[in-house]
Amino acid sequence: MNKKLILIVLAIIASLAFSVFAIDSRLKVTHYTVENEGSETPLRIAFITDLHSCSYGGSEMTDLIEKVRAQNPDIVLLGGDIFDSRRMPDDNAITALKALGAKYPCYFVSGNHEVRHEKLDEYKEIVASCGVTVLDGTHTKMAISALSTEPDIYGFDDVTAYENLDSQLSHMKEVTGNYHFPESFNVLLIHRPENFEHYADLGFDLVLCGHAHGGQWRIPGVLKGVYAPGQGIFPKYTKGLYEIGDSKMIVSAGLAKESNIVPRIFNRPEIVIIDII
């Protein structure tokens, strides 16, 4: 075999290996730690968003469910677009909700896909029937008996359920008592990250979002995302931990895969685990 042919073969092998790694869609777990001076007992949150009713472990969703269980979370938060309004049937989403709702305290907010086609009320009924608490402009204490101080969790429907962003923010101000938060640690569960500046102005300690799908295409160390809905080309908030003043926001790359028109590149789907210590 001559050198030219060897180089061609090696180039093909390298290209194939690169392609397989680039479009790797295996589910991973990403960990974050958030410090809170008022927390006497650690709290572990499993954050799941943008499932889009995709399959993880067949019809029983065993891969997703077992990965969550292996992390032993105190609570599960669901950040919207658990269902898909265009391409995917609801079965996988319902299976996951039932399994998680039967084992953990779970809280859900809507994403734009739940709001579409005037199906929001129907989806909320399905979620509630799975033993999951729906947050739609409401707040509550996280029901975790092991904690000495239970954090407050706030949740709001996706902005597409409102007339506009100003209407959503006005509602958020009403619910938060115009910035008069209780002394305990407070968490905002909301679908979209692009409005982080407004959430920070409201004084939330921790904001959890999805929607951006990690920017869809990423290049490690170089590019943090090509496109995200609501943010456009080269978005600012795609995946990771962001801070404005005393507010922190964690954005998950989410779980959408076969529901996507284009594949994820260097952007594995993820379950996010947050330890509040």
C-alpha positions in Angstrom: 0.0 0.0 0.0 1.6 3.3 -1.1 1.8 6.4 1.2 -0.9 8.3 -0.6 -3.4 5.5 -0.1 -2.4 5.1 3.6 -3.0 8.8 4.1 -6.4 8.6 2.5 -7.4 5.6 4.6 -6.2 7.4 7.8 -8.1 10.6 6.8 -11.3 8.6 6.3 -10.9 6.8 9.7 -10.1 10.1 11.4 -13.1 11.8 9.8 -15.4 8.9 10.8 -14.1 9.0 14.4 -14.6 12.7 14.5 -18.1 12.5 13.2 -19.1 9.8 15.7 -17.8 11.9 18.5 -19.4 15.1 17.2 -22.9 13.7 17.0 -22.7 11.6 20.2 -26.2 11.6 21.6 -25.6 9.5 24.7 -27.2 10.9 27.8 -24.8 12.5 30.3 -25.1 14.0 33.8 -23.7 17.5 34.4 -23.0 18.7 38.0 -23.1 22.2 39.5 -22.6 23.4 43.0 -24.3 26.5 44.4 -23.4 27.9 47.8 -26.1 29.3 50.0 -25.1 30.7 53.4 -28.6 30.0 54.8 -28.7 26.3 53.9 -28.0 24.1 57.0 -28.7 20.9 55.0 -27.5 20.2 51.5 -30.1 20.0 48.8 -29.7 18.0 45.5 -31.9 19.0 42.6 -32.2 17.0 39.4 -33.1 19.4 36.5 -34.7 18.0 33.4 -35.8 20.2 30.5 -36.5 20.1 26.7 -37.2 16.3 26.6 -39.5 16.9 23.6 -40.9 13.3 24.3 -37.6 11.8 23.0 -36.7 8.2 23.8 -34.1 7.4 26.5 -34.2 3.6 27.1 -37.1 2.5 25.0 -40.7 2.9 25.8 -40.0 2.5 29.5 -37.5 5.4 29.4 -35.2 3.3 31.5 -32.0 5.2 30.7 -33.4 8.5 31.8 -35.1 7.2 34.9 -32.1 5.1 36.0 -29.7 8.0 35.6 -31.9 10.2 37.7 -32.2 7.5 40.4 -28.4 7.0 40.4 -28.0 10.6 41.4 -30.3 10.3 44.4 -31.9 13.7 44.1 -34.1 15.3 46.8 -36.3 16.9 44.2 -36.9 16.9 40.4 -37.6 20.1 38.5 -38.9 20.1 35.0 -38.2 23.2 32.9 -40.7 23.0 30.0 -40.9 21.4 26.5 -41.2 18.0 28.2 -43.8 17.4 25.4 -43.3 18.1 21.7 -46.0 19.9 19.8 -44.8 19.0 16.3 -43.2 15.6 15.6 -43.3 13.4 18.7 -46.2 11.6 20.4 -46.7 12.2 24.1 -46.0 8.6 25.3 -42.3 9.0 26.3 -43.0 12.2 28.2 -45.9 10.7 30.1 -43.9 7.5 31.0 -41.1 9.7 32.4 -43.4 11.9 34.3 -45.2 9.0 35.9 -42.0 7.3 37.0 -40.4 10.5 38.4 -43.7 11.7 40.0 -44.1 8.4 41.8 -40.7 8.6 43.5 -39.7 12.3 44.0 -41.3 15.7 44.8 -41.5 17.1 41.2 -42.4 20.5 39.9 -43.1 21.5 36.3 -43.4 24.7 34.3 -44.5 25.0 30.7 -42.3 25.7 27.7 -43.4 27.1 24.3 -44.2 23.6 23.0 -46.8 23.0 25.8 -48.4 26.4 25.0 -48.7 25.8 21.3 -52.0 24.9 19.6 -53.9 25.9 22.8 -52.9 22.6 24.5 -51.5 24.2 27.6 -54.4 23.3 29.9 -54.5 19.8 28.6 -50.8 19.3 29.2 -51.1 20.7 32.7 -53.9 18.2 33.5 -51.7 15.3 32.2 -48.7 16.5 34.3 -50.8 16.8 37.5 -52.3 13.3 36.9 -48.7 12.0 37.0 -48.2 13.3 40.5 -46.2 16.3 39.4 -46.9 19.8 40.8 -47.6 22.4 38.1 -46.2 25.9 38.8 -48.0 28.5 36.6 -47.5 31.8 38.3 -47.4 30.2 41.7 -44.8 29.5 44.4 -44.4 27.0 47.2 -42.0 25.6 49.7 -40.0 22.6 48.4 -41.7 19.7 50.2 -38.6 17.9 51.5 -38.9 16.8 55.1 -35.1 16.2 55.6 -34.4 19.9 55.2 -34.3 22.2 58.2 -35.0 25.2 55.9 -37.2 24.6 52.9 -36.3 26.8 49.8 -39.0 28.6 48.0 -39.7 27.7 44.4 -41.4 30.0 41.9 -42.5 28.9 38.5 -44.2 30.7 35.5 -45.6 29.6 32.2 -43.5 30.3 29.1 -43.8 33.9 27.9 -45.8 32.7 24.9 -48.7 32.1 27.3 -48.8 35.8 28.0 -49.6 38.8 25.8 -45.9 39.8 25.8 -42.8 39.9 28.0 -43.9 43.0 29.9 -47.1 41.1 30.8 -45.1 38.1 32.1 -42.8 40.3 34.1 -45.7 42.2 35.6 -47.2 38.9 36.7 -43.8 37.9 38.2 -43.6 41.1 40.2 -47.1 40.6 41.6 -46.3 37.0 42.6 -42.9 38.0 44.2 -44.5 40.8 46.1 -42.6 43.4 44.2 -39.2 42.1 45.3 -40.2 41.3 48.9 -38.8 37.8 49.0 -38.8 35.6 52.2 -35.5 35.2 53.9 -35.1 31.6 52.6 -33.2 30.6 49.4 -35.5 31.2 46.4 -35.4 29.3 43.1 -37.1 30.4 39.8 -38.1 27.7 37.4 -38.8 29.2 33.9 -38.2 28.0 30.4 -36.3 30.8 28.7 -32.8 32.1 29.6 -32.6 35.1 27.4 -34.4 37.3 29.9 -31.9 36.6 32.7 -31.3 40.3 33.4 -35.0 40.7 34.3 -35.0 37.7 36.6 -31.9 39.0 38.3 -33.6 42.4 38.8 -36.4 40.5 40.6 -33.8 39.2 43.1 -34.0 35.4 42.5 -31.1 33.5 44.1 -31.1 30.7 41.5 -32.7 30.6 38.0 -33.1 27.3 36.1 -33.8 27.4 32.3 -33.6 25.4 29.1 -35.0 26.3 25.7 -31.6 27.0 24.0 -30.7 23.4 23.4 -27.1 24.2 24.1 -26.9 26.4 21.0 -27.4 23.2 19.0 -23.9 23.2 17.4 -20.8 23.7 19.7 -17.1 23.4 19.3 -15.3 22.7 22.6 -13.3 25.7 23.8 -14.2 27.7 20.7 -17.9 28.0 20.0 -20.6 28.0 22.7 -23.5 27.6 20.3 -24.5 28.5 16.8 -28.2 29.2 17.3 -30.9 29.3 20.0 -34.6 30.2 19.7 -35.3 33.6 21.2 -31.6 34.6 20.9 -30.7 33.9 17.3 -27.2 33.4 15.9 -24.3 33.0 18.4 -26.5 33.2 21.5 -25.3 34.5 24.8 -27.0 31.9 27.1 -26.8 28.3 25.9 -25.5 26.0 28.6 -23.7 26.5 31.9 -23.6 28.8 34.9 -24.1 32.5 34.5 -24.1 35.3 37.2 -25.5 38.8 37.4 -25.0 40.4 40.8 -26.1 37.9 43.5 -28.3 36.0 41.0 -27.1 32.8 39.4 -28.7 31.1 36.4 -28.0 27.5 35.2 -29.0 26.7 31.6 -29.3 23.1 30.6 -28.6 21.9 27.1 -31.7 19.7 27.5 -32.6 16.4 26.1 -34.1 16.9 22.6 -32.5 14.7 20.0 -34.7 12.8 17.5 -37.2 15.6 17.6 -34.6 18.0 16.2 -34.5 18.8 12.5 -30.7 19.0 12.6 -28.4 16.9 14.8 -26.7 18.2 17.9 -22.9 18.7 17.3 -20.5 18.3 20.3 -23.6 18.9 22.4 -24.6 15.7 24.3 -28.1 15.7 25.9 -27.9 16.2 29.6 -29.5 15.8 33.0 -28.4 18.6 35.3 -27.7 18.0 39.0 -27.4 21.0 41.3 -26.1 20.7 44.8 -27.1 23.6 47.0 -24.7 23.6 50.0 
